[in-house]
Amino acid sequence: MSNYKNHGFTLLEILVVMVIASLVMVILSGMFFSILKGSTKSRIMVEIKQNGSFALNVMERMIRNAKSVSYTNTGDNSSIDIENQDDRTTTFACFNLGGKNIIASNSASLIDSSRVRVSNCSNIFTVTPGELGRTPASVVINFILEQAVSSGRVEDKSTMNFKSQVVLRNY
């Protein structure tokens, strides 16, 4: 009989524990990065939605209460001029500013150009003239916003389409 007592682990037991621990770490790190990607995408979509909704709401309200509206399309840029109730003119335009397409009202940007940009400025306004005393003029606003600063990662590439048809109240 031997006085040898087993006080440790065998090499095989240590290797099995290390393999199981490695698998758990790989699975947990994959879940962690997946959660981070989802939160980044969600944050970007919220920024785009807030900017687009604000710009669309401002334009809708002013166009709806306008006396008249006229449309200009110059290739890559489009704009509309509205005559307000106080006989002043407000211009809504989409144009390139510093390499980024923005939507502006009398040159004041309606979107945060450091965070989002308009993907294409051509034909975002479509005006249907009304018939005096019979049918009101209407304006279709249609634009796509996207993330202005992209890191090249798929989760950072987000776009959202904004579209609305506004009918003038005063005709």
N, C-alpha and C positions, 0 to 999 in steps of 0.2 A: 504494500500500500504506500502510496506516495503522499507527501505532505504538501503537494502542489495544490493551491487554491486559485480558482478563476476569479480575478479581480478586475478584468478589463473587457473590452469588446474585441471581437475578431475583426480582421481587415474586411471581410465580406460584410459584416453588419455596418461598419462605418461607411463603406461604399454605397450600400443600399440607402442609408439615411441621407447621404449627400445627393444622390440622384433624386430622391423624393423632394428634398428641400429645393434643389435647382428647378425642378418642374413647377413647384408651387410659386417660386419667385418669377419664373417666366410668365406664368398665367396671370399673376397679380400685376406685373409691370405692363402686360398687354392691356389689361382692363383699365389701368390707370391712364395710359396714353389714349385709349379710346374715349374715356370720359373727358380728358382735356380737349381732344379734337371736337367732341360734341359741344362743349361749352364755348369754344372759340367760334364755331359755326353759328351757334345760337346768338352770341353777342353781336356778331357781324350782321346777322339778319335783323336784329332789333334796331341797330343803327340805320340800316338801309330803310326799314319800314318807317321809322320815325321821320327821317328826312323826306322821304317820298310823300308820306301822308301830309306833312306840314306844307310842302310846296303845292300839292294838289288841292288842299283845303283853301289856301290863300287864293290860288287862281280861280277855283270854283266860285268862291264868295264874290270876288270882284267882277268876274265875268257875268255871273247871274244878275247882278245889279247894274250892269252897264247899260248905257243908252244905245251904243252901237259898237261893232267890232270889225276890224279889218286885219287881213292876214298878209304876211310877207314871208317868202321862202327864198333864200339865196344860197342854193347848193347845200353846204354843210350846216348852215344855220337856219333857224326858223323863228319867227316872232309874230306876235299879235299886238295890235294897239287897240285899247278899249277907251271909249269916251265915258268917263264917270258921270255921276249925277251932278257934280259941281262943274261940269264942262272942262275938266282937266283930263289929260290923256295919260294913261298908264300903259307901259310897254312890258310885256312878258316875252323874254327871249331865251333861247338856248344857244350858247356859243362857247368857244374854246377860250379858256383863261389860264394861262400858265401851263399849258399842256393837258389840262383837264376840262372836260365839258361840264358846264354848270347851267342851271336855270336861274334866271335873275328877273327881278321886277325893278324897272328903271335903274338898272346896274347894281342893285343890291341883291346879293346871292340869296336864293331861297333854300339852298342846301349847304351843308357843311362840306365845302370842297376839299378840306384836308382829309376827310373820312370817306366820302362817297363821290361818285361822278356819274354823269349821264353817259350811257354807252354809245348813243348816236343822236346827234342833234337835228338831223334832217327829218322834216315832216312830223314833228311831235304835235303840231296843231293842225286840225282840219276844221275849216269854217264852212258852214252851210248857211248862206244868206237867207233871211226871212223875207216874207212879203208884207209890206207895210200895211198894218191894220188887220192882217189875216193870220199869218204864221210868224212866230219869232225865229230869230237867227239861233243857230246852235253851234257849239264848239266842241270838238272831240279832242281831248288831251290824252296823249299816249306816249309814255316814255319808260325807259328801262334804267334803273339805277344799279350800280355795281360798286364793289369795294374799291376805293381809290388806291390804297396801298396794298399790293399783293406780294406775298413772300414766295409765291410760286407753288405753295402747298395747295393741294386740292381742297382742303377744308376752309381755306381763306378765300376761295373763289365763289362768291355768292352774288346772285342777281335777283332782282324782283321787278315785275312789270306793274306799272301804274296806269290805269285807264279810266277815264270818266267822260261822260257827255253832259255838257252844261247847256241849258236853254235859257236865253235871256228873258227876264221878266218884263222888261220894258220894250214893247215893240209897236 
